[in-house]
Amino acid sequence: MRLTFAVEAGGPTTIAALSRAVDEAGLADGEWSGYRRQALLWDDPDATLAARGLELSTTGARSAAVACLLVPGGAVQPERHERPCPDGLPPLDALAEAAGLALPQAVAIAGRRSLTGRVVPLPDGVGRIAVEIVAQQDAIGDRRDSRILLEAPAATAASAVRALRPLAARLPLRLATGTRPGTGAVRTAPEALRPDITAGAAFLATGRAATRQIMGNLDRLADAPHVEAVHQLRVGIRRLRAALGLFRECLDDTARRALASDLRDMAKRFGPSRDLDVFAAEILAPLRAAVDPSVALEAAAEAVEGARAAARTEAVVALGAPETFACLLELLAWFEAGGVPFLEAAERPVMRHARKSLRRHRRRLIAHHAAGPVAVEEWHALRIEAKKLRYATDAFASLYPPEATKPFVRALQEVQDCLGRYNDAAVADTTAVRLEFDALSRGAVAGWAARERVEQGRRFERAWRRLRKCRKFW
């Protein structure tokens, strides 16, 4: 297993300082050994080298220059295929042939990158860690980055990842997932499950998809606090928390509760930003469009935008929080390094587990509705149960024929949408007071929110009747 962690702004920028942080975290157990190499950045329109995880570097100079095609063979010491190049670089296809690879000819050199680092084994032989400075020159300009590299065999990968936890308090680290250059938000669909797998395998597939959604959107938010990326991040967290509940019988309870608590805390750190985005889009914007122009709501709108900007700043700060990084390390240990604490129940057939889970969540939703929700808290509890059933159907729907699942899923989606809109309206009054709206604006928000609650309550009852008429697909 190979992982790269970027050291964010404000962290050490020298090999010595990075090494000292590793030592202070109690990770070093042996002599540091250094390495240095230069890489050529090829103008590769098809991104062939990057797609294959390959790298082209040079050693020596002038008549002693040698070009090397680096083939992944370890985080620090890749396999090398060399060719002399005293009169310039040899063709890429000649190097590829030596490596036993079929690659097209690259066009030209776009820039250079130099790597300088040190490597040391992790305690108890669970793997090795390297600190590295990357200096890059290309058309964009000169850049210099610090990073941490982790390499561990499959048998000890989870232990190696967890060993990095002490670094969270010493270095502002971010997992380099490769999704950061994009824009917008990252969505990952639930993986299709096969009826012949175990409940444990189904949990891994479900959790891995949610984890990649979380990590991808954290990367996007590191570039810019995109509204949809915050939403999809929280969706990923909810999906994973739901999976921990769906498969609770398969997991060690102490470890499951600890991860669920970490995820809940992470969601809270990004909650204010999302809540204000919803208030602006679902309450204030339609209210301003509907009221008479003489009703002055400009001051309220300015207050909301100011609060949103502050919340976005807090969300960016939360990206570098040690607690965020520690939670991500645990997710990596569970879903990428094979460290899930399974119990014997994980070996049960997934079909049996799915039927039991779907029945349980449907019964709980019906019981909450039968209690007759009146207070806002009771509507919120009903909404939570609808979400849990929705995540259960998303997780297990691929086990059943689409013609059986689609009517139920559509009806449940409408129920969930009504409850979500009701909740948005229910908390609008509190938001207006917290942002210190003037009396006229508070009154306008209260009236609009009350109307919305009545409308969504009526819509919900119609949607509920449709859901109750739907045949269970399990």
N, C-alpha and C positions, 0 to 999 in steps of 0.2 A: 504494500500500500504506500502510495506517495501523495503527500499533501504539501501545498504551498500556502504560507500565511504572509500577507503583506503587512509591514509595519507602517501604520498610518502616520500622518503629520504629527510632529511633536515627539516622536519616538527617536531612539538612537540612530545615528547616521554613520557610524564607524563599526568596523569589525570588532574592535576591542570592546566597545560599549555593548554591542549585541552579545558578545561572548560573556561579558560580565553579568548581564541579566540572566543568561542561561545558568551560569554558575550559582548565582544568588537564589535561583528558583530550585536549586537542588537537583538539577538534571544532569550535570556533568559527572561522568564516572570514567575518567581516562584522559589521555593526552589529546589535546587538540591538534589536528593536522590541517595544514592549509592547502589551498588550491587556487589556481588562477587560469583563466582561459578567455580567449576572444572569440566572438561569434560574428559571422557575416549575415546581414539581413537581406535576403534575396527578394527581388521584385517577383513575386510568385502569384500571378493573377488567380490561380485556382486554389491558393492556400494549401498546396499539396503537402509541403513540409509540416506546417502547423497541424493539419488534419491528422497526419501520421505520428505526431509527437516527435518529429525529427528536428535536428538543429545542425547548422553548418558552422564550423569554427576553424580558426587558423592558429598555427604555432610557428615560431621561428620568424625569420625575416629575410628578404632578398633571395639569394640563391639557396638558402636553407629553409625557405618557407614550405610548409606542409598544410594542405587543406584536409579537414577531417569532417566526415559526416557522422554526427553523433546519434546513435540509435539508443532509445531508452533501455537502460539495463540497471537503473538505480537512480535514486534522487541526486546523488553526488558524483558517482563514477559510472557514466554511461559507457556502452560499448563503442569503440572507435574504429572507423574505417578510413585510412589515410591514403593520400596520393601526393607526391611532390608537385610543387607548382612554382619553380624558379622563374618562369616567364609569365606569370599570371595564374589565375585559377584554372584547374582542370574542369572539363565539362561535368556538370552535376550527374549526368547519366553514367559517367565512368565511376564516380564514387558510389552511386546507387548500385551499380553492377557488383562492386566489391562487397557491398552489404547484402547482396541477394535481394534487392528491391527493384520494383518496376516503377520508375518515376520519369515524368517528362522533363525535358530540358528547361531549366529556369531561364528567365530573360536577362536580368541584370542584378547588380548589387544596389540595394536601397539604403543601406546604412551599416553601422557596426554596433556591437554590444560587447562590453567587457564584464566578466564575472569574477569577483574576488570573494573567497569565503574560507570558512574553517568548519571542520566536521569532528564530532565526538560521539562515541556510543552512549546510548541511554542506559541508566542503571538496570541491572538484572538482565541485560541482553535483550530487552524488548524491541530494540531498534536503534536508530541513530538520528541525530539532529544536526543540521548545518545552519550556520548564519551566513548571509550572503549580501553583498552590495552589487547592484546591477546598474551600470552606467550605459546609457543608450544614446546613440546619435543617429538621427534620421531626418526626414523632411519636416517633421513636426518640430524638431529642435533637440536640445540636450536635456536628458532627464536622468535622475539618480534615485534609485529606490532601494530600501532595505527590506529583507524578507527572511523568513524562517522556513526551512525545509525539513520535513519529517519523512523518514522511510522506515517501514517495519514489515516483517513477514506477516502473512495472514494469521498465523497462530497467536501472535502477540499484538496485533494491530490495535485492538480496543484498549489494551493496557498502555500502549505507546501514546495514543490520543489523549487518554485521561491524564497521563503524566505531564501534559502541557498545561494543565489547569493553573499551577502556580505562576506561570508566565503572564496570565491574564491581569494580575495585579501590578506587573512591572512593565509590560509593553502594550501599547495600543494596537492590537492585532486584528486582522480581518482575513477570513478565509478567501483566497483568490479562486473563485469558482469558474471564471471564464465568461460569465454572463454580463459583467459590468458595462462593457462598451455599448450595450443596447439602450433603447429608450422605452418608456412606458412601463408596463408591469409584466410579471412572469406568472403564467398560469400553467398548472400541470394537471392533466386529467387523471382520474383514478386508473390504476393499472387493471387491465382485464384479468380476471381470475379464472382458473380452470377448476372444474368440479372435483378433480382427482387430487388436489393438493391438500395440505394440512392447514389447520387454523393458524399455526405459527408462520407458515409461508405466506398466507394471506395477510397477516399483520405486517410482515416485512414489506410486502409490495405496497400496501396502503400507506404505511409510515414513510417509506422511501419517497413516494410521490409528494407527500405533504412536506417532508423535510427539504426536498429540492425546491419547492415553491417558496418556502420560508427563506432559504439561503439566496435564491435568485433575486428576490425582492429586496432583501437587505443589501445586496450588491447594487441594485438600481438606486436605492435610496442614498447610498454613499455618494453617488454622482449628483442627484438632485431629489428633493423631497416631493416626488411625483404623487399626486392624490391617489391615483389608481394603484400605485405600488404599495402605499400604506394599506389600502383596502385588501389587496391580494395577500399581503404579508399576514394580516390578521385572519384572513380566510384560511391560509395554510396552517396557522397556529390552531385555529378551531378544528380543522380537519384532523390534526394530529392528536389534539386532546380528546376528540371524539373516538379516535382509534384506540387510545389508551383505555377508554371506557368500554368500547365494544369487545376488546380482547382481554379484559381485566383478569379473567380466569386463567389465562395462559401466561401471565407475567408475575414475577416476584412483586408482591404488594408494596414493599418498602421502596424499591427502586422505581416502581410505576408512580407512586405518589410523589416522590421527589421530583421526577421529570415533569409530571403534571403541574406541580407547584411552580417550577422554573418557567414553564411555558405560560402559565397564568400571569406571572410577574412580568414576563416579556410583553405580553399583550397589553398589560396596563401601561407600560412605558410608551406605547404607540397609540393608546386609546384616545387621549385628548385630541390629537390631530385629526383622527378619523371622525370623532364625534362632531367636531366643529365643521368639518367638510360636509357631513350629512345635514347639519342644521342649516348651513348656508344654501345648499342645493335643494333640500326637500321642504324646508319651512320658509326661510326668509325670501328666497328668490320667487317662488310662486305667490307669496303674500304680497310682495311689492308689485308684481305684475297684475294682481287682481284688485288692489285698493285704488281709491281715487287719488290722482296725482297730488292733490292738496294735502294728503296725509304724509307728513315728512318723516321718512324712515332712513334718510341718508346717514344720520349720526349712528343709528343702530347698525347699518351696513358697514360703516367705518370701524365700529367697535369689533364686529365679527372678523373683519379682515385683519385687524391688528392682533386679535387673539389667535387667528389661524397662523399668522406669520410667527408668533412666539411659540406656538405648539409645534410648528415645523422645525424650528430651531432646536427645541427640546428633543424632537424625534431624531435629529441628526446627532445630537449629543449622546442619545441612548444607543446609537450604533456602536460607539466606542466604549460603552460601559463594560467593566470587567464581568458583570453578571450576564450580559448578552453573549459575550465570547465564551464564558464557561458553559452556558446552556447549549451553544452551538457545538462545542466540543463533545458534550454528552450525546447530542443528536448524531454526530459523526461516529462516535463509538458504538451507538446502537445500530444505525442503519447503513453505514458504509464500512464498518470494521468488524461486523459480526458479533457485537457485544450485547445483544438483547438478552436479558435475564429470563429465559423461558422456564416455565414449569412443565410438568408432565402433560397437562391438558392441551398444550400446544400441538401435540401429536394427533389430536382428534381430527376427523374429516371436516373440511371447511363447510360442507353443505349442512351438516348437523349444527355446527356453530352458528351459521348464518340464520337458519330457521329460528333457533333459540333467541338470538339477539333481536331479530326483527319482531318476533312475537312480543318480547319483553318491552321494547320501546313503543310499540303500538298500544299495548295495554296501558302503559304509563301515560301516554298522550290522551287516551280516551278518559282515563281516571281524572286527570287534571281538568278536562273539559266538563266532565260530569259534576265536578265540584261547583261549577257556575262562577267563573271569574268575574269579579266586580272591581276590586281595587287594582291599582296600577301594578302592584307587586304580583298579584295573581295572574294578570295578563302576561307579565314578564315571565313568570314560571311556565305558563303554557307555551310561550314562544320558545323557551329553552328546550322543552320536550319535543316540540316540532322540529327544531334544529337537529336534535339527537337522532330522531327517526329519519330525517333527511340525509344525514351523513351515513347512517346505516344503510339506507337504500342505495346511496352513491357507491358505498364500498362493496356491496354484494350484488348489485343489479346485473353485473356481467355474468353471473352464474346462472341466470334465468333468460328465457327467450324475450327479446325486445318487445314483442307484441303483448306480452303479459305485464311487463314492468312499466311501459310508457304511460298508460292511463293513470296508474297510481302515482307515479312520479310527478306528472303534470298537476294532478289535484293537490298533492302535498306541497308543491312549489307555490301554488296560489294561496294556500293556507298560510304558509310561512311568510309570503310577501305581505299579506294583510296584517299579520302579527308584527312584522318588522316595521311597517308604516305606523301602526298604532303606537308602538314603543317610541318611535321618533317623535311623534306628536306629544306623547306623554311626558317626555323629558324637556320639551321646548320651553315651558314656563320657567323651569329651573335654570336653563341656560340663559334666558333673557335677564333673570334676576342676577345671576353670577356675573354677567357682562355689564351690569349696571345700565340697562336701557332706561330711557326716560319713561315717564308714566304712560304717555300715549303709545309708545312702541311696545311696552310690556302688555298693554291692553290689547293691541292689535295682534300680537303673537298669541296671547291667551285665547282670544276669540277664534283665530284661525286654527289653533291646535285643538280646541274643543270641537269645532266642526269636523276636523279631520278624524278625530277619535270616533265620533258618531258614524261617519261615513265608512271607516274601516271596520267598525264593529258590525255594521249591516253586511258589508261585503264578506266579512269573515264567516258569518253564519251561512251564507249561500255556498261559500267554498267548502265549509265543513260538511254540509250535507252531501256535496259531490264526493268528497273524500270518503265518507262513511258508506257510500253506495259502491265505491270501487272494490273490485274483487282483490283479495290478497294474492300476490303473485308467488308467495312462498308456500 
